[in-house]
């Protein structure tokens, strides 16, 4: 990893890979019982829905603060 002032496709792909790996590791470790999600399949379905929502919300070339994105996703998906 390194700090750079510009983002390349490789950076986005690596962050996406890390997100998927960490999410799957969390699901495998038994964290899937949170918020009424009883099975890893239910958790993965929710992860895919949130991932799609983030992709729609943060288009290439746009900027949004992490806090604002987190608040929007919590309002949308926190039942």
C-alpha positions as CSV (number, residue, x, y, z in Angstrom):
1,X,0.0,0.0,0.0
2,X,1.0,3.6,-0.6
3,X,-0.4,7.1,-0.4
4,X,-0.9,8.8,-3.7
5,X,-2.7,12.0,-4.7
6,X,-4.4,10.2,-7.6
7,X,-6.6,7.1,-7.7
8,X,-6.1,4.5,-10.4
9,X,-8.3,1.6,-11.4
10,X,-5.9,-0.7,-9.5
11,X,-6.5,1.2,-6.2
12,X,-10.3,0.8,-6.6
13,X,-10.0,-2.8,-7.4
14,X,-7.8,-3.5,-4.4
15,X,-10.1,-1.6,-2.1
16,X,-13.1,-3.6,-3.4
17,X,-11.2,-6.9,-3.0
18,X,-10.2,-5.9,0.6
19,X,-13.8,-5.0,1.4
20,X,-15.1,-8.4,0.1
21,X,-12.5,-10.4,1.9
22,X,-13.1,-8.6,5.2
23,X,-16.8,-9.0,4.9
24,X,-16.6,-12.6,4.1
25,X,-14.2,-13.2,7.0
26,X,-16.6,-11.4,9.3
27,X,-19.5,-13.5,8.1
28,X,-17.5,-16.7,8.5
29,X,-16.6,-15.8,12.0
30,X,-20.2,-15.8,13.2
31,X,-21.0,-12.1,13.0
32,X,-24.0,-12.8,10.8
33,X,-26.4,-12.9,13.6
34,X,-26.5,-9.1,13.9
35,X,-29.7,-7.2,12.9
36,X,-31.7,-10.3,12.4
37,X,-29.5,-11.7,9.7
38,X,-29.3,-15.4,10.8
39,X,-27.4,-17.0,7.9
40,X,-24.4,-16.1,5.9
41,X,-26.6,-16.1,2.8
42,X,-28.9,-13.4,4.3
43,X,-25.8,-11.4,5.2
44,X,-24.3,-11.7,1.7
45,X,-27.7,-10.7,0.2
46,X,-27.6,-7.5,2.3
47,X,-23.9,-6.9,1.5
48,X,-24.7,-7.0,-2.2
49,X,-27.7,-4.6,-1.8
50,X,-25.5,-2.1,0.1
51,X,-22.7,-2.5,-2.3
52,X,-25.0,-1.7,-5.2
53,X,-26.5,1.3,-3.4
54,X,-23.0,2.7,-2.7
55,X,-22.0,2.2,-6.4
56,X,-25.1,4.1,-7.5
57,X,-24.6,6.9,-4.9
58,X,-20.8,7.4,-5.5
59,X,-20.3,7.5,-9.2
60,X,-16.9,7.7,-10.7
61,X,-15.6,11.3,-10.4
62,X,-17.9,12.3,-7.5
63,X,-16.9,13.0,-4.0
64,X,-18.7,12.4,-0.7
65,X,-17.5,12.3,2.8
66,X,-17.3,8.9,4.6
67,X,-19.5,10.1,7.4
68,X,-22.2,11.4,5.0
69,X,-22.2,8.1,3.0
70,X,-22.3,6.1,6.2
71,X,-25.3,8.1,7.5
72,X,-27.1,7.7,4.2
73,X,-26.6,4.0,4.1
74,X,-27.7,3.6,7.8
75,X,-30.9,5.6,7.1
76,X,-31.6,3.4,4.1
77,X,-30.7,0.0,5.4
78,X,-30.9,0.1,9.2
79,X,-34.4,-1.2,10.0
